[in-house]
Amino acid sequence: MGFVAVFLLIVPALVVAVAVLMTSKGPALYWSDRVGRNNVIFKMPKFRSMRVGTPAVATHLLGNPTAHMTPIGSFLRKSSLDELPQLWSILKGDMSFVGPRPALFNQHDLIELRTAHEVHVLLPGLTGWAQVNGRDELPITDKVKLDVAYLQRQSLWFDIRILWLTSVKVLRRDGVSH
């Protein structure tokens, strides 16, 4: 399935990469240190939506996130096009299509809560139950409760439901704060 997605999305990904390169200095991709299954750190690619030199913290922790955005950064995030390179992480086995979103390496509160609730055993996902139930707007405790619910309800049909709801949310641009 990952190879099919890559094949279908290669042209849009190339267009986004060129747009990133043409509108800001720096590489098209940003490689972020993320927490994977069993709290192992891996490198996750995203199309760069922030200017080079922006601190590696969750966007909501930046004083003025908009000041750090590239000219097309907000569009990339709201359309979720910045996530396309994560198909590489899926092909590599660091991520799956559905699971808890991988935490930043320095989101210690989120990592600790997920570990305490045994969510850390799951492969992180491109999308997840928390993303379709609030995305950026959820406090960490609520995200973890939804991650636990996903852990307890995992099934092919639940994953298909989450993928469907994700596509609806992305088309409506629901739950994206930056």
VOBA-1610 file (N, C-alpha, C; in pm, whole numbers, padded with zeros to 5 digits, always signed):
BEGIN
Met+00083-00120+00000Met+00000+00000+00000Met+00087+00126+00000Gly+00198+00122+00074Gly+00290+00236+00079Gly+00348+00267-00057Phe+00383+00162-00134Phe+00439+00184-00267Phe+00336+00247-00361Val+00210+00205-00348Val+00102+00262-00430Val+00086+00410-00398Ala+00087+00443-00269Ala+00073+00584-00227Ala+00189+00667-00280Val+00311+00613-00271Val+00427+00686-00322Val+00413+00710-00472Phe+00372+00607-00545Phe+00355+00619-00690Phe+00251+00726-00725Leu+00139+00726-00654Leu+00032+00822-00682Leu+00068+00965-00641Leu+00153+00978-00541Leu+00182+01110-00485Leu+00318+01166-00525Ile+00391+01096-00611Ile+00526+01142-00647Ile+00523+01277-00720Val+00430+01295-00812Val+00424+01422-00886Val+00383+01538-00795Pro+00275+01524-00714Pro+00245+01633-00621Pro+00361+01662-00525Ala+00430+01559-00480Ala+00542+01579-00388Ala+00654+01658-00456Leu+00682+01627-00581Leu+00785+01702-00654Leu+00745+01848-00672Val+00619+01873-00700Val+00569+02011-00715Val+00585+02086-00583Val+00550+02023-00472Val+00565+02088-00341Val+00712+02115-00312Ala+00798+02018-00341Ala+00942+02036-00316Ala+00996+02156-00392Val+00959+02169-00518Val+01005+02282-00598Val+00949+02413-00541Ala+00823+02412-00501Ala+00762+02533-00443Ala+00834+02576-00315Val+00870+02480-00231Val+00943+02512-00107Val+01078+02574-00141Leu+01148+02512-00236Leu+01280+02562-00276Leu+01274+02702-00338Met+01167+02729-00411Met+01156+02858-00479Met+01111+02971-00387Thr+01049+02937-00274Thr+00992+03043-00189Thr+01071+03071-00061Ser+01175+02992-00034Ser+01254+03017+00087Ser+01392+02953+00075Lys+01485+03007+00150Lys+01620+02953+00152Lys+01624+02826+00235Gly+01705+02731+00190Gly+01721+02607+00264Gly+01669+02488+00186Pro+01681+02370+00244Pro+01637+02248+00177Pro+01485+02236+00172Ala+01436+02153+00083Ala+01291+02129+00074Ala+01242+02046+00191Leu+01326+01955+00238Leu+01286+01866+00347Leu+01347+01909+00479Tyr+01272+01885+00584Tyr+01319+01904+00720Tyr+01314+01766+00786Trp+01426+01722+00841Trp+01433+01592+00906Trp+01422+01614+01057Ser+01312+01568+01113Ser+01281+01591+01253Ser+01308+01465+01335Asp+01374+01482+01450Asp+01394+01369+01541Asp+01261+01342+01611Arg+01209+01221+01591Arg+01080+01182+01647Arg+01092+01055+01728Val+00993+01033+01813Val+00991+00914+01898Val+00903+00809+01832Gly+00962+00694+01807Gly+00891+00584+01743Gly+00849+00477+01842Arg+00823+00359+01786Arg+00782+00245+01868Arg+00887+00219+01976Asn+00841+00192+02095Asn+00927+00164+02211Asn+01023+00279+02242Asn+00980+00401+02210Asn+01053+00524+02240Asn+01190+00533+02171Val+01204+00465+02058Val+01327+00474+01979Val+01317+00597+01889Ile+01424+00677+01888Ile+01427+00799+01806Ile+01455+00762+01660Phe+01380+00826+01569Phe+01404+00809+01426Phe+01394+00945+01359Lys+01444+00955+01238Lys+01440+01079+01160Lys+01317+01075+01070Met+01227+01172+01088Met+01104+01179+01010Met+01108+01300+00917Pro+01092+01277+00785Pro+01095+01391+00693Pro+00960+01460+00680Lys+00966+01590+00663Lys+00849+01671+00631Lys+00894+01777+00531Phe+00802+01826+00451Phe+00836+01943+00371Phe+00852+02059+00467Arg+00955+02137+00446Arg+00987+02246+00537Arg+00883+02357+00526Ser+00816+02385+00638Ser+00716+02492+00644Ser+00765+02608+00729Met+00875+02586+00799Met+00934+02690+00885Met+01068+02734+00829Arg+01106+02855+00861Arg+01234+02907+00815Arg+01349+02830+00880Val+01461+02825+00809Val+01581+02762+00862Val+01620+02834+00991Gly+01656+02760+01093Gly+01695+02820+01221Gly+01584+02827+01324Thr+01464+02787+01289Thr+01353+02786+01385Thr+01381+02680+01491Pro+01359+02711+01619Pro+01384+02611+01724Pro+01302+02484+01702Ala+01361+02369+01737Ala+01295+02238+01720Ala+01204+02210+01839Val+01093+02282+01843Val+00993+02262+01948Val+00856+02254+01882Ala+00759+02206+01958Ala+00622+02204+01907Ala+00581+02347+01869Thr+00510+02361+01761Thr+00474+02493+01708Thr+00406+02581+01812His+00318+02523+01894His+00247+02604+01993His+00339+02663+02100Leu+00463+02613+02109Leu+00558+02666+02207Leu+00640+02783+02153Leu+00629+02811+02024Leu+00696+02928+01966Leu+00617+03052+02004Gly+00687+03158+02039Gly+00621+03283+02078Gly+00525+03334+01972Asn+00569+03336+01847Asn+00488+03382+01736Asn+00513+03289+01618Pro+00442+03176+01610Pro+00468+03078+01507Pro+00464+03134+01364Thr+00375+03228+01340Thr+00361+03285+01206Thr+00489+03353+01160Ala+00563+03411+01252Ala+00688+03479+01216Ala+00794+03381+01167His+00781+03254+01201His+00877+03152+01160His+00838+03080+01032Met+00714+03101+00985Met+00664+03031+00867Met+00732+03079+00739Thr+00750+02986+00647Thr+00795+03023+00512Thr+00674+03083+00441Pro+00694+03145+00325Pro+00579+03204+00255Pro+00466+03105+00224Ile+00501+02977+00204Ile+00395+02878+00176Ile+00374+02782+00293Gly+00440+02808+00405Gly+00434+02719+00521Gly+00295+02697+00576Ser+00219+02804+00591Ser+00084+02793+00645Ser-00004+02708+00553Phe+00007+02731+00422Phe-00069+02651+00325Phe-00030+02503+00334Leu+00101+02476+00342Leu+00146+02337+00350Leu+00088+02267+00471Arg+00086+02337+00584Arg+00035+02276+00707Arg-00117+02259+00703Lys-00188+02361+00659Lys-00334+02352+00656Lys-00382+02246+00558Ser-00307+02227+00449Ser-00345+02127+00350Ser-00285+01990+00382Ser-00199+01984+00483Ser-00126+01864+00524Ser-00028+01814+00417Leu+00003+01897+00319Leu+00100+01858+00217Leu+00241+01845+00275Asp+00266+01912+00386Asp+00398+01900+00449Asp+00424+01758+00500Glu+00319+01678+00512Glu+00330+01542+00563Glu+00366+01438+00456Leu+00356+01473+00328Leu+00380+01376+00221Leu+00511+01297+00234Pro+00623+01360+00268Pro+00748+01283+00277Pro+00747+01173+00384Gln+00649+01175+00472Gln+00643+01072+00575Gln+00611+00935+00516Leu+00570+00933+00389Leu+00553+00804+00321Leu+00686+00728+00322Trp+00798+00801+00318Trp+00930+00738+00328Trp+00942+00664+00461Ser+00898+00727+00569Ser+00905+00664+00701Ser+00816+00540+00709Ile+00704+00542+00636Ile+00616+00426+00632Ile+00684+00313+00555Leu+00741+00344+00439Leu+00811+00242+00361Leu+00929+00183+00438Lys+00996+00267+00513Lys+01113+00225+00591Lys+01075+00142+00714Gly+00950+00152+00759Gly+00904+00076+00874Gly+00909+00153+01005Asp+00942+00282+00999Asp+00944+00364+01120Asp+00805+00410+01160Met+00712+00412+01063Met+00576+00460+01087Met+00479+00370+01013Ser+00350+00386+01044Ser+00243+00321+00971Ser+00147+00430+00924Phe+00046+00392+00850Phe-00052+00491+00807Phe-00134+00542+00926Val-00168+00451+01019Val-00250+00488+01135Val-00180+00448+01264Gly-00180+00538+01360Gly-00121+00516+01491Gly-00107+00651+01559Pro-00058+00656+01681Pro-00038+00786+01745Pro+00065+00867+01667Arg+00045+00995+01652Arg+00144+01078+01582Arg+00275+01073+01659Pro+00388+01064+01589Pro+00516+01055+01659Pro+00549+01186+01731Ala+00583+01173+01857Ala+00618+01291+01938Ala+00754+01344+01896Leu+00774+01474+01916Leu+00908+01531+01903Leu+00996+01472+02013Phe+01123+01461+01985Phe+01218+01404+02082Phe+01217+01476+02216Asn+01178+01603+02218Asn+01182+01682+02341Asn+01044+01706+02404Gln+00944+01633+02361Gln+00811+01643+02421Gln+00801+01542+02536His+00881+01565+02639His+00895+01469+02749His+00764+01437+02818Asp+00677+01538+02835Asp+00549+01512+02902Asp+00464+01414+02822Leu+00459+01431+02690Leu+00381+01341+02604Leu+00443+01201+02603Ile+00573+01194+02592Ile+00643+01065+02589Ile+00619+00989+02720Glu+00632+01058+02833Glu+00613+00994+02964Glu+00470+00943+02982Leu+00372+01024+02942Leu+00232+00980+02955Leu+00203+00861+02865Arg+00253+00865+02742Arg+00231+00751+02651Arg+00297+00625+02705Thr+00416+00639+02761Thr+00487+00523+02817Thr+00410+00468+02937Ala+00363+00556+03024Ala+00287+00512+03142Ala+00160+00436+03104His+00103+00470+02988His-00021+00405+02943His+00005+00300+02835Glu+00133+00264+02816Glu+00176+00160+02723Glu+00145+00188+02576Val+00123+00313+02543Val+00099+00352+02404Val+00230+00347+02324His+00342+00356+02394His+00474+00357+02328His+00502+00229+02249Val+00425+00123+02272Val+00447-00004+02200Val+00392+00001+02057Leu+00312+00104+02027Leu+00253+00117+01894Leu+00348+00185+01796Leu+00340+00145+01671Leu+00411+00215+01565Leu+00340+00348+01543Pro+00414+00459+01540Pro+00347+00588+01519Pro+00288+00595+01378Gly+00189+00682+01361Gly+00118+00688+01234Gly+00119+00824+01168Leu+00093+00822+01039Leu+00074+00943+00960Leu-00049+01018+01011Thr-00147+00941+01055Thr-00267+00995+01117Thr-00306+00904+01233Gly-00399+00950+01314Gly-00441+00869+01427Gly-00575+00914+01482Trp-00621+00843+01582Trp-00750+00873+01644Trp-00751+01013+01705Ala-00641+01054+01764Ala-00634+01190+01820Ala-00641+01296+01710Gln-00582+01268+01593Gln-00583+01367+01485Gln-00724+01392+01432Val-00805+01289+01428Val-00942+01309+01377Val-01037+01358+01486Asn-00984+01370+01608Asn-01065+01418+01720Asn-01011+01547+01781Gly-00942+01627+01701Gly-00896+01756+01752Gly-00762+01802+01702Arg-00675+01712+01665Arg-00545+01744+01607Arg-00465+01841+01694Asp-00433+01959+01646Asp-00350+02055+01719Asp-00421+02118+01840Glu-00552+02106+01845Glu-00628+02176+01946Glu-00637+02100+02080Leu-00592+01976+02084Leu-00607+01892+02203Leu-00494+01910+02303Pro-00528+01917+02432Pro-00423+01913+02534Pro-00359+01773+02533Ile-00237+01763+02582Ile-00163+01637+02579Ile-00238+01525+02650Thr-00300+01553+02763Thr-00372+01447+02836Thr-00485+01389+02751Asp-00554+01473+02677Asp-00662+01426+02590Asp-00607+01344+02473Lys-00494+01388+02417Lys-00430+01311+02309Lys-00398+01170+02357Val-00341+01161+02476Val-00301+01030+02528Val-00424+00943+02555Lys-00532+01001+02605Lys-00656+00924+02626Lys-00705+00867+02492Leu-00696+00947+02386Leu-00738+00899+02254Leu-00640+00795+02200Asp-00511+00812+02228Asp-00412+00712+02188Asp-00439+00578+02259Val-00475+00585+02387Val-00508+00464+02463Val-00633+00397+02403Ala-00732+00478+02369Ala-00853+00424+02306Ala-00819+00354+02175Tyr-00727+00413+02097Tyr-00683+00348+01973Tyr-00614+00215+02004Leu-00525+00215+02103Leu-00454+00094+02143Leu-00553-00018+02176Gln-00660+00016+02244Gln-00759-00083+02287Gln-00852-00127+02175Arg-00871-00042+02073Arg-00970-00070+01967Arg-00907-00106+01833Gln-00776-00117+01825Gln-00708-00141+01697Gln-00775-00251+01616Ser-00799-00221+01490Ser-00849-00321+01395Ser-00838-00261+01255Leu-00847-00345+01157Leu-00842-00297+01018Leu-00956-00200+00992Trp-01076-00232+01040Trp-01192-00145+01015Trp-01179-00011+01086Phe-01122-00012+01207Phe-01101+00113+01280Phe-00998+00199+01205Asp-00892+00136+01155Asp-00792+00209+01076Asp-00854+00269+00950Ile-00939+00192+00883Ile-01006+00244+00762Ile-01095+00363+00799Arg-01165+00353+00910Arg-01249+00465+00956Arg-01164+00590+00983Ile-01050+00571+01050Ile-00961+00683+01081Ile-00905+00744+00952Leu-00867+00661+00856Leu-00817+00713+00728Leu-00925+00793+00656Trp-01049+00743+00659Trp-01160+00815+00595Trp-01184+00950+00666Leu-01190+00947+00798Leu-01213+01071+00873Leu-01098+01170+00852Thr-00976+01118+00839Thr-00861+01204+00812Thr-00877+01276+00679Ser-00918+01203+00577Ser-00935+01267+00445Ser-01041+01376+00452Val-01149+01353+00526Val-01253+01455+00542Val-01196+01576+00616Lys-01123+01553+00725Lys-01064+01663+00804Lys-00964+01744+00720Val-00881+01674+00642Val-00782+01744+00559Val-00852+01830+00455Leu-00953+01776+00390Leu-01026+01853+00288Leu-01094+01976+00349Arg-01142+01962+00472Arg-01207+02075+00541Arg-01108+02164+00615Arg-00983+02117+00628Arg-00878+02185+00703Arg-00917+02207+00848Asp-00983+02105+00904Asp-01026+02110+01045Asp-00910+02083+01139Gly-00906+02153+01250Gly-00815+02123+01359Gly-00672+02167+01342Val-00642+02249+01243Val-00505+02296+01223Val-00497+02438+01275Ser-00408+02460+01373Ser-00400+02593+01430Ser-00293+02680+01365His-00192+02619+01299His-00086+02697+01235His-00057+02639+01098
//
